[in-house]
Amino acid sequence: MQASQPSPSLFDLSGQVALVTGAGRGLGLAIARALADHGAAVWLGGRDATHLQSVANEIGPSARALPFDISDEAAASAAVQRVRAACGRLDILVNAVGQRRREPLDKLPPAALRELLETNLVAAWHLCREAGAVMRQQGHGRLINLTSIAGPIARAGDAAYTTSKGALEAMTRALAAELGAHGITANAIAPGYFATETNAAMVDDPGVAHWLQQRTSLGRWGQPQEIAGAAVFLASPAASYVTGQVIVVDGGYLAHF
């Protein structure tokens, strides 16, 4: 009797090619590292070429630096084509870049809102469109956008960021509706409070730590590596029938009142 062959892991990304923006630090780096750990060839998007190369060296031979500014449409298009030319395909796009500007409505000029929307929404739209064109030809692809718990909920003094992240969530659903027939899924991950470099000042504030202890079910900051599992899932065969969804990774912030 011939021995049965082991079935492939549902989370195996071997042979897959991924582009992760904002991969130099924080949540983008944690996601890039996890995708590489599960077998994907990962291109690291960001603006600091020297830092990206250092990160690529740290991750290993499956990672390559790809410096470009996501707000430069020509550069973003060229980055997608560079990945395609080098690898012959692009299977996974993770849009992990985001900016924040906390100001009351009467203090925030329209120009500032436009700038935030360009980074948090329009740049992601453009990259999804460019990557989606490659994925259509393949008949397969995974689009993953990092939104925020500030998409479904809001607080005073943060209208611009909430607007941009809510729009990104809606865009993700629209992409799922439009691209599903081409074998492309589009999903989002909505992080809560994570101890990243950007939040360093808040992380060091005992008052914030106490507030999170009271406000979240798990009672603490999230660590960047704790976002990675959701991204690996959405990129993997395990999520082949999941599209148009938002996975909230917030330690129970939305569940805890």
N, C-alpha and C positions, 0 to 999 in steps of 0.2 A: 504494500500500500504506500503510495507516494505521500510524503509529508506535505501538509498544506503550507502555503507561503504566508508569512505574517502580513496582515493588512497594514497599509501605510497609515501613519499617524494623521488624525484629523487636523492637526496643527502643524504639519510639515510644510514648510515653504521652500523646500529645495527646488531649484530651477526657476524660482520667481525673482523678478527684478522690481525693486522698490525705490521710489524717490520720496524722501522725507524732508520737508522744509523746516526751518528752525531747528535743525538737527545738531547744532553746536553746543547746546546746553538745555537744561530743564527737561520738560516733558518730551520735546522733540528728540533729544538725545536718548532718553530712556526708551522711547519707541523704536528708534533706529537700532539701538543695541539689541533689543529683544527680537526684532525681525531678523537681524543677522544671526542671532543665536538659534533661531528656528530654521535656518538654511537659506534665507533670501540673500541675494546680492543687493546691497543697499548703497544708494547714492545720497550723500549728505549735503543738503542745501543750506546755504547761509551766506552771509556777506563777508565774513572774515576768513580769507583763504588759508592763512597760516594756522589759525585755530582749527579750522575744519580738517586740515591735513593731520594735525596732531590727534584729533579725535578719531580719524580714520585709521591711523597707525595703532591707536589703542584698541579699537574694535577688532582689527585684523584684516586679512587679505580680502574678505568679502565686502569691505566698505571702501568707498571712493569719495573723495571730496569733490563737490560740485558748487563752487562759489558763484552766486548770482543774487541780484536784488529782486525779490518777488514783485516789487512795485514797478519794475521796468519790464513792460510786456515783451519787448523784443528779446531781452535777456532770458526771460522765463520761457519763451517759445524755443529759443536756442538751447536752453538746458534740457528740455524734453527731447528735442531732436538729437542732442548729443548722447543721451542715454540710449535712445533707440538705435543710433548708428553704432554704438559700442557693443550693445547687447542683443540687438535685433528685436527687442520687445520692451514693454513696460507694463507690469502687471498690477502694481500697487502705487497709489499716490496718497501720501499723508500730508495734509495741510495743517502744520502745527504752529505757524507764525501768528502772533496776535499782539496788538498794542492796546494800551488802556490809557484813558485820560479821564480822571475823576474831577468833574466840575459841575456846579449847579446849572440848571437850564439857562438862567439869565446871565451866566458868566461865560457860557460856551458859545463862541461865534460859529456861524454856519460853516466857515472854512475849516474849522477844527473837526467838525462832524464829517465833512467830505473827506478829509485826510484819513480819519479813522476808518471810514467805509472803504476807502481805496485799499488800505492794508488788510483789514479783517474780512472784507467781502469781495471786492472786485478782483483782487489779486488771486484769491482762491477760486473765483469763478473762471478766470482766465486759465489758470493751471488745470482745472478740471476739464475745461473745454479742450485744451491742447493734449492732455493725457488721454482724454476720452476719445479723441480722433485716432490715436494709436490703438487704444483698446478695442474700438469698433472693428478695426481690421483684423484683430486677433480673435474677436468673438468672446473676449474674456477680460475682466478687469475689476479692480477694487478701488473705489474712491472713499477716502476717510477724512472727514473734516473735524478739527477740534473746535467745538463750540464752547459752551460754558453753562453753568447753572444760572448765569445771568441772562440766559435766553428765555426760559419759562418764568422766571421771577425777576423782580426789580426792587431797587431801593433808591431813595432820594440821592441826588448828586452824582448819578452814574448813568444818565440817560443815553449818552452817545454810545458807550460800550454795550449796554443792554440792547440798544437798537441794532448794532452791528452783529452781535451774536445771535439775536433772534432772527435776523435776516439770513444769516448763514445756515441756521437750522432749517428755515423754510426752503432755502436754495437746495439743501441736501435732499429734501423730499422731492423737489421738482426734478432734480437730476435722476433720482431713482425711478420716477415715473417715465422720464424720457429715454433713459438708457437701458432699462431692463431688457428690452427686446434684443439688445445687442450683447447680452451676457455680462453686463456691467452692473455691479451693485454699488450703491451710494449710501453711506451711513455716517453717523457722527458720534463723537465721544464728548460728553459734557463734563469737564472736570469741576470739582469743587475747590477747596482750599488746599493747595499743594506747596510744600516747602521747597520752592525753587529759588534760584539766584535772584530772580525779579522780586520775589516776596521776602527777601532776606531781612529787611527792617521789621516787617510784621512778624516774621518767625522768631526774631529775638525779643519781641515784646511780650512780657509775661501776661499782660492784660488780654492780648489776643489769644494766647494759649488757653487762658482761663475761659474766655468767651467760647472758643471752639469746644472746650470740654463740656460746656453746658448746652451748646447749640447743635452738635452733631451726635449721631448715635454712637459712633466709635470714640468720640471724645478727644480727637487729636488732629494734627495736620496729616495730610497724605504725603507719602514719600514718592518722588518721581517714578521709581520703578513700579509703583503700584498702579500706574496707568497702562503699563505695557501689556498686560494680559488681555485687556479689552481690544487693543489694537491688533494683537496677534490673532485673536479670535475672528475679528472682522475681516482680516486679510486672508484667512485660511479657508480650506475646504469645509471646515466645521460650520461656517456661516454662509454656505452657498445659497441658502434660501432666505437670507436675511437682507432686506434692503429697505431704505426709507426710514430707518430707525435711529433713535438717539439712545446710546447707552450712557447712563449717568454714573460717574465714578466720584462720589462725594462724601464717602464715610457716613452716609445717612443724613446729610444736611437737609435735603428736601423732605425726608420722611419724618424728621424730628421737630416737633413743635412744643 
